[in-house]
């Protein structure tokens, strides 16, 4: 299991931990290869750019690890930026199939979000080049950084990496699978397998009388719309998280007694907060790469959700387990909250439906069998590889 950790921990890291724990619980031996973006602070710009595009260090480390442990498959979660797609070729050079989970839209979008100027953006999707992402400074608001990412993506398109160096992709929703196909990834290699929780939490009671937001405090998560909606609401709101917009949240909490900003909450305590909430709100203005893990956590606790009417969320939130509002529309979000808080019996029924949704789609046991099927598929796919493609990529 290979993963490049970001500086700020998030849902991807939790997904990796859950998948490793699930596999080990079923008796599998799992070796982890992990890198951390904390080491970026000690790198120069050119060194980082070089590693992002093609990391020779990763190739050497990966090949040695494979020779020591002889795994049946290497499963990648995030390779950006330090691991680089060169790691796929290292696995193939040692005769091991490759699986890549698609947590975000990194392989088809410079900023990995399909998001720009406060709304979803598909300007580069399916295009021959990603120059628009560079022109708009889509990664970290920097032309140089955006150019590095675009170069990495363009180079691996030309190498055929996405088509030949990965044996199976895991898309976390049907929606994201459609977007990746539009972006040029091979449809026959993309399998839908959602996130899951392991171990699975017990159902909450939902008696706290508050709404809760859990996640990064950033523009794409719709924090501005959430705070604007609460200007006219007296419903208690607990906000759990940190991020670049924490100043806005701090100011809103100081002005509005209904808003309580919580920082540094342990993960097990987050579960309890979600379970005690009348509803979880995730106002993301981006598509999200999948049904976000926090929504699955809410379903597991029997907590209804309030989400925007787009992306994977609109595919699963059906009016029984939660409600959808117009993305970015603070007035519509506020109206949804008022409507739910005025109908106690509706919230009770929604709690039941939320847990039923979890039991139907997101249990660990069902996910384990789906994961085994993905690995078998990757092994079969690799067995039919044209060896000249593998050797050419490894030589590059």
N, C-alpha and C positions, 0 to 999 in steps of 0.2 A: 504494500500500500504506500503510494508516494504522494506527498503533499508539501506544497510551499506555503507556509503560514504567513498571513499578513501581520502587520504591526498591531492592528486593532483586531482582537479576536471577534469572530462572528459565527454565523450559522454554518458556514462551510466546515469550520474546525469541529463543530459539534457533530456534524454529519459523518466526518471521518472517524471520530472517536466512537460513535454509535456503530458504524459499520465494522470497525475492528473488533469491538466488544461482541457484536453479534456473531461474527465468524469464529472467534475464539470460543464462545459459548457453545458452538456446534462442533467443537473439536478440531478446528483448522489451525494450522500453524501460520501465524501472520508476522511477517517481518516488515518493519516500517522504515522508509527512507524519507526523512523530513528536513526541510530547510526553513529558515526564518528570515523574514525581511528586516529584522533588527540588524543584521550584518551589513545592510546597504549603507548604513551611516559611515562605514569605514572604506567605502569604495568611491573611486573617482567616476565622473560621468561616462567616460569612454569605456572603462572597465565594466560598468553596469550595463551599458548598451550592448557591449560584446556578449556578456553572459545572457542577456535577454534574448538575443537572436540565436546564439549557438554556444552552449556552455560545455567546453571541453572538460572542465572539472567534473561536471555532473556525469558525463559519459564515462570517465574513468571510475568514479565512485559507484555508479550504478552497475557497471560491468563486474566490478570486484564483488559487490554485494550479491549479485545474481550467481556468480561462480561459487560463493560461499554457501548460499542457501538453496540454490536450484528450485526456485518457485515454479508453479505451473502457470501462473499468470502475474503480470504486473498491472495493478489498478491505480491509475492516476486520478487525482482530484484537481489540484491546481499546480501548474508548472510555471506560473508567472510570478516574478520575472527571473528568479535565480536558477531554476531548474532548466527551463527552456524546452522546446519540443525536441531538442537533440536527445533527450532522455528516452523517447520512443525508440529511436534508432539503436540506442545502447541495449535496450531490451531485446529487440529483434536480432541484433548481432550475436546475442547469447542464446538465441533460439526460443525466446519466450514471448507469448502473445501479449498484446496491449489492449487495455480497456481504459477509456477516458470518460469520467462523469462530467457533464456539461452543467456546472453550477450557475454560470452566467453566460453572457453572449460574447466573451472574449475572442473567440475564433472568427467572429464576423463583424466585430465592432471595436473601434479603437478604445472607447471607454468601458466596454463590456456591459453596458446597460441599455443600449438602443434608446438613449435619452439625451436630449439637448434643449436648452432654453426652456426648461420647466415642463417639457412634454415628451412623449415617445418620439423617437426619430429613427427612420429607416432609410436615410439618404444613401448610406453605403451598402445596404443589404442587397446582395446579388450583383453588385457592381464589380467591374474588373479590377478597380483599384480603390484604395481607401483615402484618396487625397482630400476628400471633403472633411474627414476626421482630423487631418492635419491642419487644413485651412481654418477650421473652427476651434482649434486648440482643445480638442475633446478630452484628451487625457491630462489631468492635473492643470488644465488651463495653460498648457505650455506647448509651444510649437515644437521645440526640440524633443520633449518627452513623447508627444503625439507622433512625431516622425519616427522615433525609435520603435514604438509599438507597431505603427503601420509598416515599417520595414520588416520587422519580424513576421508579421502576418503575410505580407506580400512575398517574402522569400520562401516561406513554407508552402504557400500556394504554388509557387513555381516548382518547388521540389516535389510537389505531390504529397506532402506530409499528411495532410488531413484525409486524403483518399487512401493512401497506401501504408502509412506507418501506424495507423490505429485500426485494430481489428473489430472493435465494437465500441459504440458510444452509448452512454446512458443519458437520455434526456429526462428531466424530472417532471415533465408534463407534456401532454399532447400539444399544447400551445407552443411550447419552446421547440419541440420537435419540428413543427411546421416552419418556424422561423429559421432554424438551422438548415433545413432543406432549401428554403428560399435563398439562404446565404451560400449555398453551394456544397454543403456536406453531403456525402452519399446516403441517400434515404435508406438503402438496404442495410446499412450498418447501425442505424439509430434505433435503439429500443427505449420505450418509455418505462421507467421504474421510479416511482415517487420516493420522496424522503419518508422516513419513519422514525419512531421513537423506541429506544431500547436503553434501559428497561422502560416499560410502559407505566405512566403515572395513573393513580386512581382518580376517579371522577371527583370534581369539586362540587361545592354546594351552591356557589354563586350568590351568597347572601351578603356580600360586602356593600352593595348599593352604589358601586362606582364603575366607571369604564377604565380600561387600561390600554396604554400603548407600550410596546416593548420593541426596541430596535435602535438602530443608528439614528442620530439626530442630524439629518442631512437633507439637502434639497430634494433629491429623488424620492425620499421616503414620505414627502408630503407634509413635513412638519409645519410649514407656514399655514397650509390650509387647516390643519388640525387646531392650531392656536387661534386662527381667525374664527373658526366655528365656535370655539369655546368662549368667545367674547360675549355671546348672547345666551350662554347656557349656565345653569346652576348645578348641573350634574357633576359630582366629584370625578376628577380625572387624575389618574396616576400615570406619570410618564417615567419609564425605566430605560435608561441608556445614556450614552455620551456621543459626542461627535462635533463637527464643525459649527453646527447651529445651536450649541448649548447656551450661548449668550442670549439668543431669542427666548429659549425655554426658561432660563433664569429670570429674565425680565417679565415674562408672562406670568410665572408663578408668583412673583413679587406683587404684581398688580391684581391677580385674580386668585382669591382664596380657594376657589374650587380646584385649582391645579396644584398638584403635589409632585415635585420632581425628585425622583429617587435615583441615587448613584451608588455604584459598587455593590449591587444586590447579588448575592450568591445564586447560582443557577437553580438550586432546589427551592430557594425562596421565591424566585420568579415563577416557578410552577404554582406555588401557593397563591401568589398574587393573581395569576391568570385564573385559577380555579375559583377564587373568591369574587371575581369580577362579574358583573351582569353582562358585559360584552367586551370583547377585545376589538380595538380599532387599529387597522393598518391602512393608512391613507395614501399608500405609495403612488406617486405620479409616474414612476417607471413601470415597465411590464412586470418586473421581477423575473428571474430566470426559471422559476418554478413556482409551485404553490409554496410560499415561504414557510420555513420550519415553524415559525411562531404561530401561524394559522393552524398547523397540524397539532401543535401543543394545545391550542385553545380547544380544538375538536376533542382531543384526548381528555381534557378536563371537563368537557361538556359545556364549554363556554361559547355562545354564539359570536359571530364576527361581523364587523362592518367594514367593507372593503370597496375599492373602486371597481367600476364596471368595465374592466379590461384585463387582458392577459389571462394567465392560468386561473386567477382568482374568480373571474366571471364564469369559468367553466365548471367550478365546483360549488360555489356559493349560490344556492338556489331559492332563497326566500324562506326555506324551512330551517336551515342551519345557520342563517345569517342573512344580511341584506347588503345590496350594492348601491353605491351612490355615484354620481357623475364625477369622474376623476378631476381633482383640483377645485371642485365646486364646494366652498366652505358652507354656503347656505344649504345645499342639498345634504351635506354631511350632518349639519345641525338638525335639519328636519328629520333625518333618519333616527338620530339619537332621541329627539323628543317623542317620535312615534313609538319607539320601542319602550321608552320609560313610562309611557302612558298605558301600556298593555302588559300587565304582569303575567297574565295567563299565556300570552304569546311568547314571552321570554321563557316560560317554563317548558312549553312545547319545543321551542328552539333548542333548549339545552339537551333534550332527549335526542333530537335530530342531529345535533352536533356530534355527540358521542357515537351515534349510529354511523355517521360518515367516517369517523376514525376507524371503527371496527370493520367497515366495509373495504376501506382502501389503504390504510396506513399502519397496519399491525406489523410487528417485527417478524412474525412467523411467515406471513405471506411475502414479506419483502425478502426474507432469506431464500425462499424457493425461487423468487424472481431473479435474485442475484446469482444463484447457482446456474440458472438458465442463461444469463448473460455471459458468465465465464465459459460455459460449454460452447456457446455460440462463438465466442472469441477464439477458443482453441480450434474449433472446426474451420473458422475463417482463415486462421493463420496456417493451418495445415494445407490450405489450397493456394497459398501465396506464390507469386512469381518470385523466385529467389533472386533474380537479377535486380528487381526493384529494391529488395532489402539491402543487397550488397552495394548498390549505387548510392542509396541514402546513407549507409554507414560510412562509405568512403568519403562522402561529402562532409 
